């Protein structure tokens, strides 16, 4: 049976609504009736977890072509410190996070998460972040004057929770903020409540069929349900092909006290898809997102199913000026393939769709070794050089015309042993002992 009344379908719809709204403890309690989240594999976890918080790819599933499939459900919690970041608070954060890892498996069937810190967080310490971390104050890069209403993340931290099971994301959020004292059958002794206040809550989702399911009645999308059924993103195409993503190694900081960490950009984009769907056809959409050559060769398919692990944009990157001059269009991916480093992508994109505030949008998340690498690529996206061919942000300059930046933030995602309220100079002479875990892994109820 596949009708909407099956328990699975109704549970999915219920969880989806709960993730978007944030759920009460009682509600998640209901969700868990008869449901057990995947637990870590025996005593090995969580000591076997990678040092890199951002090392998700090995745990994630792959699609039929061999591309990494992102988790379906996401919650991004903006956090502000409500306590001094001293050793007591640090120990609380450390314990709370490790208790989650002991209760639920690290992976899309359990939960994946990263905790990152803003430049504003580090500003409170006397010592500077060393040269090995490139994390300047965030400065939005804007294409349109309509984007004047941009919120810059000046709070302290961002917790990104992700899972294929929305109930897992919700249960972990509640566990971390003191709304429950047991998680997946284990009792909890610490929470982030008392150390952090939740100052922003944003949600996202990604995967074939999910945007089509949720397109109804949103701001920014025309009537008539234009998003193709199988599209994983609102703009109608697959993304995140293996060859156009940086590897986790490529985005990892190599030296200094935060070696094993990464930097993270978080940007919220509102989508204005009326013109995208109503005034351009499939061929024009392919030209703007991939390249005019892809459109001509019908290389993409309805939602990108003809592409395997690569888009082939690198091979048309050099034609971009000809396309600007002769076709009046340059592709978004074509333009950005030119910003690769010696042929290698520098950003690991983990963007997701959002319907926060009933507006159709994207939370664009990317990891890179240095924020300057992100800036370089994001500036390339402006495509200012194509102005000479008459391609301003409102013309065929990739997808700029359909995007409005609304939120912008930069974070350091420290390596796992240093993710709990790190000092900028954890190896400094007067620093506390390292953040190595103090309790034994796999022991009792923590
Ligand atoms: C709504 C917003 C966006 C959508 C729908 C979108 C969509 C896409 C698609 C479909 C591709 C080609 C498939 C792939 O290789 O993944 C792509 C590639 C890419 N996008 Fe975006 N993108 C968006 C925003 C951004 C932003 C804000 C950046 C930041 C600079 C960005 C950076 C890139 C990069 C670096 C590539 C890969 C280029 C290469 O192959 O080297 N995108 N994007």
Boltz pocket constraint, residues with backbone or C-beta under 6 A from the ligand:
constraints:
  - pocket:
      binder: B
      contacts: [[A, 233], [A, 235], [A, 237], [A, 238], [A, 239], [A, 240], [A, 241], [A, 243], [A, 244], [A, 245], [A, 267], [A, 269], [A, 271], [A, 289], [A, 290], [A, 311], [A, 313], [A, 314], [A, 332], [A, 333], [A, 334], [A, 336], [A, 337], [A, 338], [A, 340], [A, 345], [A, 347], [A, 349], [A, 362], [A, 364], [A, 374], [A, 377], [A, 378], [A, 381], [A, 403]]
      max_distance: 6.0
